[in-house]
């Protein structure tokens, strides 16, 4: 085990050192444009004539996935040279909070870009957090795609597993050091939970737990607690006894005495669940995850960057622009304390792609601005009320449980497992000028409250999966434009 970790650190050290140099974002951009100037998209927008960031902004439009969907569909049908000159290796499907399936093309360049930042992040984990490199790690592996997911495309779909982002060498090395439940295509949620908690409970020398959504790990712990009698039958005598003691005393350190580090989302709407998880596992250090999506990597944490207030931007992997108040800024121009929308250009063929994510500059490490995710930019606007995720999270910040605000019948419904009167919910929403105006004009009905019974988070997760999201892709949201979520419970009017 020590030799494997030594090999990993030797392999990733150069990438970590590279992040100590100043960002060269314009050079990264121009190299991507040069590389793809003869692709159909590059010819359409004149990549060959672009010599600066300024010219790039003037010639190439900002897009969201719907804008490039026809281009992506051409690739899915087997056409080459569409968004990039190099071949598309595979598509990685993702389902966002809008519920629309997005097919993200992956090239060798994009995979390399991911590795450059992921490996720098891993190097920091295994060198800056003592003891993590002395045992096993669990990295959330999402169930592979089913045949239904891969239909109607001439290009392969999905990496074999999440570790494949690291390439063949890194994948083989990481797989030797991981707790690996046997995950199969089409596996339902309960089976996934069962095989996962069995594998975790069997490993005494677990040092690192890494998941995307903290609520998922909370669900796994809850499932393990409820199913402990069944799980014990699959364990050795010593591990079964350790699990029984941990469940009886509600002390997970008795099961995983060597656990050192937790890695998960901890910003924006994930903050409350992250705090709850930290309280469940207080003997381990909590490391908030950076801003990483299927499309690109925007930021990642290092121990030093967190000490200075934020995440290191993934400037060696992704060309980034930042938008606020009708102006675009490059990485070196953004200012501390200001929030920006994130626009990216990647080696996978996304050019000036609006991620829908919003960040705040929270500090600096030398000359490099540090970032924290503040939420999604997706405004829900039925009649001009312009509700935003940030506003909803602010006015309902004292709701300690699950809640989701969504449109219904010329108004909104607040679905929650926490007690709140409809009049109180309405009063809070009325602090929004545009919402109050829409209510005064009779354009919106008063908000209704639907009190959820049962496990609200589990119901939310299962519906997201039915709508096409993989378990590891599900991000907690407090506001959605979708109207098809259905929970058990009743209205409180």
N, C-alpha and C positions, 0 to 999 in steps of 0.2 A: 504493500500500500504506500509506504514512504517513497519508494522508487517511482511509482506512478505519479504521485503528486510532484515530485522533483522534476519529472519529465514535463508535466503540464506547465509548471512555473517557468522552466527553461524555454519552453515553446512560446509562451505568451508574454514573456518579459519585454521583448522588443516592441510589441504593440502598445504595452503600457507606457514605455519610455516615449514613444512617438506622441502620446497625448500630452507630454510636457512641453512640446514645442508650440509655437504660435499657430493659430488656424490659418490655413491657406485655402479659404473657401472659393475664391474666384478661380484659382487654378483647378480645383476639383470640378467646378462647373464647366469650365472651358474644355477640359479633357473629356467630359461626358458628351458635350455637344459635338466635339470633333469626332468622337467615336461613333456617333449616331447620325451624322449629317446626311447620310445617304438612305436612312430609313424613311419610310413614307411620311411619318410625322415630322422628321427633320427637314425634309424637302418642303413640306407644306408651310413651315414656319421659318424657313431660311436659316437653319442652324449654321450653315457654312459661312454666313456673313456676320455672325455675332462675335464680337471681340471683347465684350465687357459685360459686367452685371447690368449696367444701365441699358445697354442695347437689348439684353435678354428680356428685361422687364417690358420694354417697348414693343418687342416683336412677338412675344409668346404670351398667350392668355393664361390667367389663373383658371384652373378647372377643378371640378369635383368628379366623382366616379361616373355619374350619369353622362357627363360630357364626353368621356373617353370610352364609354361602354361599346359604341360601334367599332372602335379601333380594336378593343380587346376581343370582341366577338370574331373579328377577322382572324385573329391569332388562334382562337379556339377552333376555328374551322380549318386550320392547317396552313394559313398564309404566313409567309416569312417576311422579315424585313419591315414590319409594320411600325412598331414603337422603337425597336432597337435593331441594329444590324446583326448583333450576335443572336444565336438561337435562344428561344425561350425553353428552359429545361422542364418547367412544370408550372402549373397554376396552384396557388394556395388560396382556397376559397375562404372568405370570412363573411360573417353576417354582423353588421353593426346594429346599433340601437334602433335604426330605422326599420330593421327587419329585411332589408334588401340584400340578397346575396351578391357579393362582389368577388370577382375573379382576379386575383393579383398575379401578374406574370413575374416569374423568377428567372433571372439569368445568372450566369456564373459571376458576373460583376456584382450583382446585387447580393448574392450569397457571400462573396468576399467582403463586401461593405459591412454586412451584418457581423461577420466574424471579427473584423478589425476592432469593433467596439465591444462585442460580447466577450472576446478573449481578454481585452484590457480590463474589463469589469471582473472577469473570473480571476485574473492575476491578482487584483486588489483583494478580492475575497479571501484567497488562499494564502496571502502574505500578510494582510493587515488584521485579520481576525484570528487570534491564537487558538489552536486546537481544531479548527475547522478541517485542516488537512490531515487529521489523524484518524478519520473514519469515513463512514458512508454518507452520501447526500441523497435527498429525494428532490428531484426536479419534476414538476408537474408535467406528465405526458398525457396529452389528450387522446381520446380514442381515434384510431385511423378512420379515414373516410369509407363510406359504404359504396357499393356499386351505383346506387342512385346518385350519389354525389359526383361520380366520375362520368356520368352519361353525357353523350352529345358533345364530346370534345376530342379533337385529334391530338391533344397535348396531355401528357401525364398530369395527374392531380395529386397534390399533397406530398410532403416529405414523408419518408417511412416512419420517422418519429421526430419529436421536437429537437433531439440532440443532433439531427442531421444538418441543422443550421450551421454547425461548426465544421462541416466538411468531413471526409472519411477518416482522417487521422484523429481529429478532435472527437468525433463521434465514437470511435472505438475506445479511445482513452477514457472519455467520460462514462461510457457504458460500464466499464470495469469498476468504476467508483460509485455507482448509483444503486440505490434501492429500486428495483424494477418490477413492479406488478405486471402480470401478463395481461396486457390490454389488447383486445381484438376488435376488428371492424364491426359496427352495428351494436356494440355493447350498450345495454341500457344503463341508466344512472345507478340503480341499486346494485347491479352486478359490478359496475365500475367501483362504487364505494366499497363493496365487499372485498374484492381482490386487492384494492389499494390499502385498506386498513389492516388486512392480514399481513401484507408485506411489510408495512410500517411497524406493526406490533412485533413482528418477528426479529427486527433489527435492534439489538441493544446499543450498538455503537453508531447510532444515528447522530450526525453532527450538524447537518444543514437541512432545513425544510424550505423549499422554494416553490411558491404557487403564485398565480397571478392575482386572483381575487381573494382577499383574506376571509371573506364569508365562506368560500369553498373549503378552506382548511377548518373553519369553525364547524361546518357541516360534517366534515370527515370525523372530527373529534366527537361530535354529538352522536354520529352513527356508531362509532367505535364503542362509546359508552353504552348505548342502547343494545348493541349486539355483542357485548363482551363475552357473554356465556357461550355463544356460538363460535366466536373467534378463538376463544381459549382452546377449543377442541382441536384446532389446527396448529397450535404452538407447542414448543417444547415445554417441559414441566416448569423450568425456571422462568421462561417468558410468560407462561400462563399465570404463574403466581405474581409476577411483576405487574401484569395487566390488572389482575384482581385487586392488588393493593392500590394501584393508581386510580382505579374507578371508585373504590370504596372511600378513599381519602380525597378524591378530586385533585390529585397532585400528579401531573403528568411527568414530573421529573423522576418519579419512581419507575416509570416505563422507559424513559429516554434520559438517563443520567448524564450523558455526554453531549446533549443537544446544545449547540453554541449560538446558532444564527438562524433567524427567520427572515425570509425575503418575500415581500409581497407589495402590492399597491397600498399606499398609505395616504394618498392625497385626495383632495376633492371629496366626492361622495363615498370613497373607500375609507376615509379617515376614521369614522366611528367603528367600523368592523375591525380595522387595524388595531385600534386601542383595545377593543374587546379581546382580540387574539393575543396581544401583548400581556393582558391581564391573565389569560388562561395559561400562558407559558412565560411567566415572569423571569425565569432563570436563563432565558435565551435573549440575545441582543436582537432588536428589530432593525432591519435595514429596509427602508422604503425603496421600491423599485423605481427605475426611471421611466421615461415615456417611450415605450416600444410598442409597435403595432405590427400587423401583418405587412403593411406597406413599407415601413421604414423604422429606423431607430433614431430618435431625436435626442435622448439624453440617457445617462446611466450614472449610478452613484459610485463614488469612491469614499473611503473613510475621510480623506482630507477634504473633498468637496462638501460633504455633509457637515463637517466641522466649520466650514465657511458659509453654510446656509443653503446649499442647494445641490443640484445635479450638474455633472459635467456635460456640456453639449457634445453630441457625437459628430464632431466636425470633420473627422476623417472618413466618416461613412456616408453622410447625407449633406447635400447642399441645402441650406435653410434660409428662408426669408421670413420676416416677421412683420405683421400688418397691424396697424392701429390708427384710428382717426384718419382714414383715407390716405395713408402713407405706408410705403414699404421700406423696411430697413434690413440691412445685412447684419450678420452676427455681431460684428465689432461695433455697430452703431446703437444697439439696444441699450436702454438705460435702466438702472436699478429702481425697483418699485413700480415699474410700468408693466401692464399686461398686454400681451400680443397674441394674435392668431398665428398659427404655424403653417407655413407654405413650404413644401419640400420638392426637391428634384433628386431622383435616384437612378441607380444603374439598371433598374428594372423597367425603365420606360415611363416613369411618372415625371412629368415636367410641369413645374409650378402647380403642384397638386395641393389643394386645400385639404388638410388632414381633418379639419373640424375640431382640432384640439387648441386649447388656450393655455398659455404659460405666463408666469410672472418672473421677472428677473429679481432674484433674491439675494444676490451678492456677487463677489468676484473672487477668482483664484488667479492672482497675478493679473494679466490682461484679459482673461477669459471670463465672460459673464456666466453666472450659474443660474439654473432654471428650476422651477417647480411647476408641476401641472396644476391648473386651477379648475379645469372642467372642460366640458364640450361647449362648442359655440352654437350648437343647434337651437335656434329660436323656434318656439311653437307660436304660430301667429294665425289664429282663425279669422279674426275680424279687425286686426290692428293692435291687439293687446301686447304682442311682442314679449311673451314670457321666456326667460332664459333659465338654464340650469342653475347658474350662480345665484340668481334671485330666489328661486325656489328653495335651494339649499340654505340660504340665509334666513328666510322667513320661517322655515320649519326646522331650524337647527336644533331645537330642543326635543324633537321627536326622537327618542332613543332607539326605537325599533325600525321596522321596514316601512317605507312609504314611497308611493309612486303617483305623480300627478299626470293624468292623461285626459285628452279631449273626450267629450261625449255630448250628444244632443244639444248643440249650441251652447256648450259650457264645458266645465271640467269636473272630474271626479278625483278625489284624493283617496287612493286605496292604501290602507295602513293597518298595522296590527296594534297601533298605539291609540289610546283614547284621546279624541279631540272633537269638540263640538263643531258642527258645520258653520255656525255663526263665527266661531273663533278662526276657523280656516279662511272664511271669506274676509274677515277683518284684516288678516295678514296679507292676503292677495291684493286687497284694495290699497295697500301702500305702494303698489305699482301704479304710476300715473296713467299709463296706457290701459291697464286692466280696469282701473276705476272709471276711466272715460268710456270704455266699451260697456261697462255695466250701467252707467248713467244713461247712455244712449239706447239701452235696451237690446244691445247686440248680443250680450251673453247672459245666460241664466246664472243664478248663484251657484257656487261650487257645492257639490254633494260629497259626503264622506261615506266610503264603503269600508266597514270594519271587517278585516280579514280574520278568519278563524283557521286554525291549523298552522303549519309551518309556512309563513309567507315567503321567506327567501327560497325555500325549496320549490314552491309553486312557481315563483318567478324564474328560477333556473330551468325547470323542466319545460316551461313554455318557450323560453329563449332557445332551448335545444330543438324543440319541435319546429321553430321558425327558421332553423338552419344554422344556428350558432353552435360551434363546438364549445365544450365545457370550459376550455382554457381561454376562449375568446370573449366570454361573457364579462362585460364590465358593468359595475353597479351604476344605475342611472336613477335620478329623482324626477325627471321630466321626460316624457316621450310624446311624440306625435302620433304614435300608434294607438289604435282603438280596439285591438283584438286581444288584449290581456284579459283573462277571466280568472278570478279568484273565488275561493269558497268564503262565505260570510253573508253579511246583509248590510243594507243601507241604514245609516243613522241620520234621520232627518228631524 
